[in-house]
């Protein structure tokens, strides 16, 4: 017998490694690179004005800034207000420059990760972290996993879907022999899918659907159709993306166990939560194990229950579905699975920063 396991990896994994890959980190990179000149990019200027400099939920905010009233409020005092084809060209150019800057930033973070020595302790931490994905903390959740998807004596087929623009998970995951993970009687892993692209092949940034582009469906957006289509992530699979998007959805559709680590279950990725919900409804033995970014003490049961209910509500579109599949959504309040690797990252970053300071001093 075999078990199909699909593991969705989000930016929380990179952050757990100590990489500076949040949108707040990206804004800091932009600030250093451009300074006040960043306002020449229309999207950067709009984001700064609209968010007050808080880019933590950048993709959601991208769906808000193009509403006519918002956009015109930001640029009403501009010396050179543009519209028509010139505006659409400038928005597209700004979006492309944003993606190029993000790729540049992430490649710098990739270099930090690649400087880490992959020693036995790093491998041990990676193996332990992966094993922890299959090991619920609470006895009740352990019983749910065992009763619905007992892994004893099973061949495990492990599929990874990464929503990161880095390849950090695959880079570390593949440094270790499959047999060393000791999960099931055999542990087979498959090539990671990147439905949103990577820093090497290009990235997809935007919202989940047209409804998240505020004012667009009502004709109250500055975006025209040929510009808006590149702001919607599912649409981008029709415009230059390969088949990884559809393949990722297909893997979810046959999964016995769905693991979510490092993802916030945000509304700009609703298509994935809908696919997971559909699978849990169709297969009464499929389960989901979701790792919340919050680390809570188990003694505070009310906090744990509150987090559990919040996560479950994001994966269930109705109270009826919650009653049907809610008990098969296991929520783990733990994010510190890769703390040793994080300490190694911090050591490398300190060395890189010190070397940069010395280099700058030498040029003075």
Buried (B, 14 or more C-beta within 10 A) or exposed (E): EEBBBBBBBBBBBBBBBBBBBBBBBBBBBBBEEBEEEBBEBBBBBBBBBBBEEBBEBBBBBBBBBBBBEBBEEBBEEEEEEBEEEEBBEBBBEBBEBBBEBBBEBBEEBBEBBEBBEBEEEBBEBBBBBBEBBBEBBBEEBEEBBEEBBEBEEBBBBBBBBBBBBBBBBBBBBEEBEBEEBEBBEEBEBEEBBBBBBBBBEBBBBBBBBBEBBBBBEEEEBBBBEEBBBBBBBBBBBEEEBEEBBEBBBEBBBBBBBBBBBBBBBBBBBBBBBBBBBBBBBEBEEBBBBBBBBBEBEEEEEEBBEEBBEEBBBBBBBEEEBBEBBBBBBBBBBBBEBBBBBBBBBEBBBEEBEEEEEEEEEEEE
